[in-house]
Amino acid sequence: MRFRLPLAGLLGLAVLAAGCGTSGESGQSAESGNVTISYAIWDKNDQASAEKIIAAFQQANPKVTVKLEITPWDQYWTKLQTAASGGAAPDVFWMNSLNVRMYAKGGVIAPVDASKAEGLPDAVVDGYRHDGKLYALPHNVSIPALWYDKKIFDAAGLDYPTADWTWDDVKAAAKKLTDPAKKQFGIMAPMWDQGGFYPTMIQAGGHVLSPDGKKSGFDDPASIQGLEFWTGMLKDKVAPVAEVYTDTDPIQLFQSGKYGMYYGGVWFASTFWANPEIRERIDVAPLPGGPAKEAVILLGLANAVSAKSEHPAESAAFAEFVASEPAQKILSDSGGGALSLRPGTQDGWFKAFPSFHLKETYDASMPHGVPYPATLNTAQWQDVQNKLLAEAWSGERPVADVAKEIAAQMNEILAKE
């Protein structure tokens, strides 16, 4: 499952013609009154659960057929933009909170009934609001967490991480778990926003964006402290140098048995569970709290409805169903990579990975959830952010200098929104 922002394929959405035609994938028989709507997603791992949800919806709505379309992530956004530009966007399609404002402003997606999101966590739902309207209905949630290698902890005689852990506990454990002779590191420190430096910036009392989204928070001293949490461990050599992650995915590195801790996502559970040796060796705990507060950046995939759908009522009904309790239970009981969003529907997912402390991590994390920081031009300022932060992660430049430059360039971008 992917929640990252594509840096390509966004230009031009804001000026899509309002008069685009209707969805080319929809269909209706004049004689029977039967309707076909298209549903586009990007992850084949979610095919089984999506098909079960579709079947349940069609059973309750026998005159509506939902055609599932799966496009790999690498092509999804380009295909979607092309279809939207030609007036042939799918009737219902996956959206993330990093892109929703651009598609809303471009007239590609229609507002949805906000009452259908009642009961869902605000930290996720609020990510899909634009100009006072809700533009997609979330159906799952991604929660960053602390994965750890029990075998390495046991060998060092350390207690496993708990919900009470703080930054100090992480730093102390990382030092004790590091063993240069074994080429073993206490922690991994990839340059990751949602589960890495964004939460630590906030946990230190800083912020990525001002509450109104008009100013960068990177130059806040507390935000800089949150960034230095990571670069400090790189300097102390309890985490490998940044170049390590260039050639090998951090998820694969963690499974090598040479790293004590890894800030990853709870959605990695299905990947780790697939390997019996790995599943016995590792476990998960909530993100440790910072010096100012506890904070967890929550992201959730959502279903948007095409503004040009030939069947807006049926399309909206399907998007609403996916966010409903029955569909959320189907998603959870499928035991795949996706964690359902509606409270009280997650038990099936937890039971799919019984030896991992996922329920405890979920229960401890959700109360501290905050929305992923995003604006209309997120892609533009994140490009600046990532290029400059790489210089801090590599040790080429001081964190404070880099952070201040990020803030200056971000503010120029934000001023034009």
Disulfide bonds with the S-S distance in Angstrom:
none
